[in-house]
């Protein structure tokens, strides 16, 4: 990685030649980074299981309930690319601390919310500061660890958090809601932030403010275009998931988002200081990693959402039991990330991990289509959950490292943000499309089988049919992703980091715009 070269990204304690021993406290830095990233990924799902309790407590309508989730996604997704550039202009450590404190403060406000508006405002605040914190954590990781062996271990730990965060969010959300209160789904972030802040005095990787270059300017038109585009796209798909595709509020925002994305792409091709330099995304490996996260985001969100629906509405699992049922997946994900990053990536590169991981996901979801109205956890659910866990671990381990390899120091933040953008867009698109497919499957089943007023048993059968339909589509999505990303990502190990002043870590990296 450009930011991992001995000269260009040496942490404190490294000499001019980058040969000095790295600071032994860098592993404590990794703990701080992982805790911060855990907060960001937890809050994508942690409120899902708490929504019914929050709704009852604060008295908001069912129609408004979606905004507790959507508010976070809108703010987070809209500002990621902007904040990815901002972390280098503002300073890595400063951005990290501002994001950490701001996220914790927003969480405190949400936990103390006295009404719907206050809770939504807190979720927006969480999304804003998460957009700053997420690229800062990954950029700090790649500027702190320079040794190839240590880099694999560090990415393994970080990848385990990133890959299992959504599942952990459901587990922790279910436990806190059942054992304490939905408010602790927000307050728990204060604990994570407090521990992370204890490490604020640790020697973080080299501050990249200077690496951005004295003449680098923020592309304000690009910021406006891409932030507006992301807002419109995420909002449009969120509205489609909860309302209908035919409403002007859905297709109008999607059309506007598409137009703004085209305008943004045109702007980046000719801007003197582009927000997202074409050289970052046009590189085959990095572009493949960002596309990979689009597939993963769509399939993963669909898997979690509809599996939770199935466990709670069909099998009558509580919020806590639903979360605990996913614990084996979280454990196996962490194991797979480390196996992939430490044992496989250095020798064979990302392509085998990507293809194997996506195919495992496809197989796990195909296996999950065997569920029925009275399936048993051990005989029907545990196997697919374990397969999905191992597949997700392999994929995340490859995507995070591949998406940031070979970038110039001034592009590290935007490359880190691009990985998150792919996952957020995939989640928005996947949730909307899969909700539509599920609703259609349920309606068709009832139309075909109902004889007058549908019975409760028939409604349960129709619901299972809708979940099975979604699982088949998710399986197909992962299979297509395996083919597309397998063809796009190059074979062989990732190229070494460039020497200081080198233009690229890879001769195929496009020239600067």
Secondary structure, DSSP 8 states (H G I E B T S, - for coil): -GGGSTTTS--TT--TTS-S---TTHHHHHHHHHHHHHHHHHHHHTTTTTHHHHHHHHT--HHHHHHHHHHHHHHHHHHHHHHHHHHHHH-HHHHHHHHHHHHHHHHHHHHT--SHHHHHHHHHHHHHHHHHHHHHHHHHHHHH--SHHHHHHHHHHHHHHHHHHHHHHHHHHHHHHHHT-TTHHHHHHHHHHHHHHHTTTS--S--TTGGG-TT----HHHHHHHHHHHHHHHHHHHHHHHS-TTSHHHHHHHHHHHHHHHHHHHHHHH-TT-SS-HHHHSSHHHHHHHHHHHHHHHHHHHHHHHHHHIIIIIS---HHHHHHHTHHHHHHHHHHHHIIIIIIHHHH-HHHHHHHHHHHHHHHHHHHTT--TT--IIIIIHHHHHHHHHHHHHHHHHHHHHTTTT--GGGHHHHHHHHHHHHHHHHHHHHHHHHHHHHHHHHHHHHHH-SSS--HHHHHHHHHHHHHHHHHHHHHHHHHHHHHHHHHS-SSS------TT-S-SSTTS----
